[in-house]
Amino acid sequence: DVLTADAAGAMALDTTVGNVNASTSAAGAITVTETNAITLADVDTANGSITVTAGGKITATDVDALGAGSDVALTAASAADIDVVNITAPDTITLNAGGAIVDANATGNDLIAANLALIAVTGIGSANPLETGVSVLAASNTTGGNVQVTNSVGGLLTIGTVGAVVGVTNAGTGGGNIVIVNSSPLTVANDVVASAGG
């Protein structure tokens, strides 16, 4: 099933569909609350934030929030992954997966924003590093898998605090490493802690 929705302003959608195409042509946020898994095939705002909560896996194929201060926040239910192809926002991207955050893009940056918060249970870019273009990164993984991010922003990357996420942590008993790479200088402003045994 495919839902296509266009609006001149804010949009709030309660859905039970497989795919969503949604866009705004004027200032206003997009909020999607999905019962099951969902593919965000083409979701974009002219000037506003994008918030998606799903009862299953989220596949973010093309998600673009435009306008100063706009954010993207995606939350997938317990044990559900977030597969990332392309997400951009001028301010903050927050991904909260009940499973893993997965790089589903073969080339180019998956995530572009000023600030990035990544929260997962079973890995963040565990098999294939997430490619990002951000200035401040914070990440938390709680059970198993690796935390791997390769950043290219043309300047300094700071491991810091984004929202409620502080530094970079990989915890739990399932093992796992932390690998953060930046093409320019890297500042560690908050702790990087790998207690998962990797």
C-alpha positions as CSV (number, residue, x, y, z in Angstrom):
1,D,0.0,0.0,0.0
2,V,1.2,3.5,-0.8
3,L,0.0,6.7,0.7
4,T,0.7,10.0,-1.1
5,A,-0.1,13.2,0.8
6,D,0.6,16.8,-0.1
7,A,-0.3,19.9,2.0
8,A,0.3,23.6,2.1
9,G,1.1,23.4,5.8
10,A,1.5,21.0,8.7
11,M,0.5,17.4,8.3
12,A,-0.3,14.7,10.9
13,L,-0.9,11.2,9.6
14,D,-2.0,8.0,11.5
15,T,-1.2,5.2,9.0
16,T,-1.3,1.5,8.4
17,V,0.5,1.4,5.0
18,G,3.7,0.1,3.5
19,N,5.0,3.2,1.9
20,V,4.5,7.0,2.4
21,N,5.2,9.9,0.1
22,A,4.4,13.2,1.9
23,S,5.4,16.8,1.3
24,T,4.6,20.3,2.4
25,S,4.8,23.4,0.2
26,A,4.7,25.9,3.1
27,A,5.8,26.1,6.7
28,G,4.7,23.2,8.8
29,A,5.9,19.9,10.3
30,I,5.1,16.4,9.1
31,T,4.2,13.8,11.8
32,V,3.6,10.1,10.9
33,T,2.4,7.5,13.4
34,E,2.5,4.1,11.7
35,T,1.0,0.9,13.1
36,N,3.5,-1.5,11.5
37,A,6.7,-1.2,9.4
38,I,7.0,1.6,6.9
39,T,9.1,2.8,4.0
40,L,9.6,6.6,3.9
41,A,9.9,6.7,0.1
42,D,9.8,10.5,-0.3
43,V,9.0,12.6,2.7
44,D,10.0,16.3,2.7
45,T,9.0,19.6,4.2
46,A,9.4,23.1,2.8
47,N,10.1,24.5,6.3
48,G,9.5,22.2,9.2
49,S,10.5,19.1,11.2
50,I,9.7,15.5,10.4
51,T,8.7,13.0,13.1
52,V,8.0,9.4,12.4
53,T,7.1,6.7,15.0
54,A,6.5,3.1,13.7
55,G,5.4,-0.2,15.3
56,G,7.9,-2.0,13.0
57,K,10.9,-1.4,10.8
58,I,11.5,2.0,9.3
59,T,13.2,2.3,5.9
60,A,14.2,5.9,5.3
61,T,14.7,6.1,1.6
62,D,14.4,9.9,1.1
63,V,13.7,12.1,4.1
64,D,14.5,15.8,3.8
65,A,13.5,18.5,6.4
66,L,14.1,22.0,5.1
67,G,14.1,25.4,6.9
68,A,16.3,26.7,9.7
69,G,16.0,24.8,12.9
70,S,14.2,21.8,11.4
71,D,14.8,18.3,12.7
72,V,14.2,14.7,11.8
73,A,13.3,12.2,14.5
74,L,12.6,8.5,13.6
75,T,11.6,6.0,16.3
76,A,11.2,2.2,15.5
77,A,9.6,-0.2,18.0
78,S,11.3,-2.8,20.1
79,A,13.5,-5.2,18.0
80,A,12.8,-3.1,14.8
81,D,15.6,-1.7,12.7
82,I,16.0,1.7,11.0
83,D,17.4,1.3,7.5
84,V,19.0,4.5,6.3
85,V,19.4,5.5,2.7
86,N,19.1,9.3,2.8
87,I,18.1,11.7,5.6
88,T,18.9,15.4,5.8
89,A,18.0,18.2,8.2
90,P,19.6,21.6,8.9
91,D,19.6,21.1,12.7
92,T,19.3,17.7,14.4
93,I,18.6,14.1,13.2
94,T,17.6,11.6,16.0
95,L,17.3,7.9,15.2
96,N,16.0,5.6,17.9
97,A,15.8,2.0,16.9
98,G,14.5,-0.9,18.9
99,G,16.9,-3.1,16.9
100,A,19.8,-1.8,14.8
101,I,20.5,1.3,12.7
102,V,21.6,0.0,9.3
103,D,23.5,1.6,6.4
104,A,21.3,0.8,3.4
105,N,23.0,3.2,1.0
106,A,25.8,1.9,-1.2
107,T,27.5,5.3,-1.8
108,G,27.4,8.8,-0.4
109,N,26.4,10.2,2.9
110,D,23.4,8.6,4.6
111,L,22.8,11.3,7.2
112,I,23.5,15.0,6.8
113,A,22.8,17.5,9.6
114,A,24.5,19.8,12.1
115,N,23.8,17.3,15.0
116,L,23.2,13.6,15.0
117,A,21.9,11.4,17.8
118,L,21.9,7.6,17.3
119,I,20.2,5.2,19.7
120,A,20.1,1.5,19.1
121,V,20.1,-1.9,20.8
122,T,21.8,-4.3,18.3
123,G,24.3,-2.1,16.5
124,I,24.9,1.2,14.7
125,G,26.4,0.7,11.3
126,S,27.5,-2.7,12.7
127,A,28.3,-4.5,9.4
128,N,28.7,-1.5,7.2
129,P,29.6,1.9,8.7
130,L,27.1,4.8,8.5
131,E,28.3,7.5,6.2
132,T,27.5,10.9,7.7
133,G,28.1,14.6,7.2
134,V,27.6,16.1,10.7
135,S,29.4,18.4,13.1
136,V,28.3,16.9,16.5
137,L,27.8,13.2,17.1
138,A,26.4,11.3,20.0
139,A,25.5,7.6,20.0
140,S,24.3,4.9,22.4
141,N,24.1,1.1,21.7
142,T,22.9,-1.1,24.5
143,T,23.1,-4.8,23.8
144,G,25.4,-6.1,20.9
145,G,27.0,-5.2,17.6
146,N,29.4,-2.5,16.6
147,V,29.1,1.2,16.5
148,Q,30.7,2.4,13.2
149,V,30.4,5.9,11.7
150,T,32.5,7.4,8.9
151,N,32.0,11.2,8.8
152,S,32.9,13.7,6.1
153,V,31.7,17.3,6.9
154,G,34.6,19.3,5.6
155,G,35.6,20.3,9.1
156,L,35.7,19.4,12.8
157,L,33.6,16.6,14.2
158,T,32.8,16.8,17.9
159,I,31.8,13.8,19.9
160,G,29.5,15.6,22.3
161,T,25.9,15.8,23.6
162,V,22.9,15.7,21.3
163,G,19.6,15.9,23.1
164,A,19.6,13.2,25.8
165,V,22.5,11.3,24.3
166,V,26.0,12.0,25.7
167,G,29.2,10.9,24.0
168,V,29.4,7.5,22.4
169,T,28.8,4.2,24.3
170,N,28.6,0.6,23.3
171,A,27.4,-1.5,26.3
172,G,25.9,-4.9,27.0
173,T,27.3,-8.4,26.9
174,G,27.1,-9.1,23.1
175,G,30.6,-7.7,22.3
176,G,31.2,-5.0,19.8
177,N,33.6,-2.2,18.8
178,I,33.4,1.6,18.4
179,V,34.9,3.0,15.2
180,I,34.5,6.7,14.5
181,V,36.3,8.2,11.5
182,N,36.4,11.8,10.4
183,S,38.0,13.2,7.3
184,S,39.1,16.3,9.3
185,P,40.0,16.9,13.0
186,L,38.1,15.1,15.7
187,T,37.3,16.5,19.2
188,V,36.2,14.2,22.0
189,A,34.1,16.5,24.3
190,N,32.3,13.6,26.0
191,D,33.3,10.1,26.9
192,V,33.7,7.3,24.4
193,V,33.0,4.0,26.3
194,A,33.1,0.5,24.9
195,S,32.0,-1.8,27.7
196,A,30.6,-4.5,25.4
197,G,33.8,-6.5,25.3
198,G,34.9,-5.6,21.7
